[in-house]
Amino acid sequence: MGEIQRPGALYQQVAAEIRSGITAGEYKPGAPLPSESQLIDRYQVSRPTVRKAIAALRAEGLIEVIHGKGSYVRAVPAPAVTIKRTITRSGKTFRTGHQAWYEVEAPTVYRTTTTATTGPLLGLPEGEALFAVDRLLSDPHTETRALHRVLIPFATAANEAEQLREAPDTEPEQIYAILTAAGHKLTWDETVTARMPLPDERATLQIPDATPIVHATRVTRGADQRPLILEELRAGADRTQLAYRITADSPRALRAV
């Protein structure tokens, strides 16, 4: 392949050519890319242009740069861990899909307030008081890490589950049992998004550069579908996948919307 003829900035053209080579299998996962000098000769461009192209592909997560060795096509492994997001109940006991994971360190408990993001999920205005509990979890078989957060409104702790005022770091499964004992028939809403991690998330989760995370947000609802607590689960998308069991609802009565 000689001098490139694509539209756009020159480094973007080079990046597009290399990207096409990766997609077509010319550059195999785990294999090194040609050296800077070889790419310069191949595409008839300057060294800064090649370096900008490599930086762009690295930001996309297609390649990784190993100091002193060069650039390599990133292997894309299948997710190592499947986290079952189903909640099961046996009598008064609840179980979740990551209950077998162990805590890397003691939970961090602190007070915070609702934000423009968490407030609407909890049906509260911004600035309402919350208990927050952060846990760093690890899968015992693969050492894959996940960050788990529980947000408990003061109103829930005061009116629905007084035990949580003294022990907000109660395990989520036990919180479900406490809320059920208080008379709530619980339901859950969950959404999943993908995004690039913040620097502290990437370091804590021990995931490579340019690797997204999956971010699951679960709202526990009680009587009248009122939000009671909010949970967040964050994990590297290269190491985890989320699994759900789906059943067909059979409403007792239909109503107009």
C-alpha positions, 0 to 999 in steps of 0.5 A: 500500500502506497501513499494514502488518498483519503479525505480528512486530516493526514493522521486520521487518514493513516489511522483509518488505513491501519484500522482497516488493516486490523479489521481485515485481519492484516494485523492480528490480535496480539501482533506488533504493528510495523515500526514508525519508520516502516509506517512512514515509508509505507504511507509517505508521511512524517513521524509526527503524523504517524505518532498522532495516528498511533495515539488516536488508535490507542485512544480507541482501544485498538492498540496498546503501546509497550514502552521499549517494544512498540505498538501491538494490536490489542487482543479482545478477550471474551468477558471473563466473568458473567454477573447475574443481575437476577434477584432471587428469594427463598423465604425471607432470604434474598440473593444476588448474582455477585453475593459470592464476590469478596470485599477487597477492603472494608466498606467506606460509609459516608454522608452525601447528597443527591445530585442532578443524576441520582436525585431523579432516580430516587424521586428526590430534589437535588441536595437531599441527604443520603447515606452512601456505602462504597464497596470494592468487590473481587471475583474469587476465581478471576480476581476481576474487580467491581465497584458497588455503591448503595445510596440510602435516603435519610427518609428511607432510613428514618421511616422504612428501616430504622436499622439502616441509620445505625448500620447503613453498610448492611449488605444489600440482600439484607436491606431487601429483607428489612424493607420486605419485613417493613411491609414493602413488596419490592420491585426493581428497575435497572438500566445499564450504560457504557462509558469511559472510566474516570482515572480513579475508577480505572486505577481501582478496577485495574483495567487497561487504558482506553477500556470502557466500563459497564455501569448498572444502576438499580432502583429498589421500589416499595409501596406505590412504586416509591424509590427506596434505595439506589445501587450502582455497579461498575466493572471493566467491560473487557472482563465482565458481562451482565446477564438477566433472566427475562420473563413475560409479565401477565397483567391482571387488567389492562388500562389505557395509557 
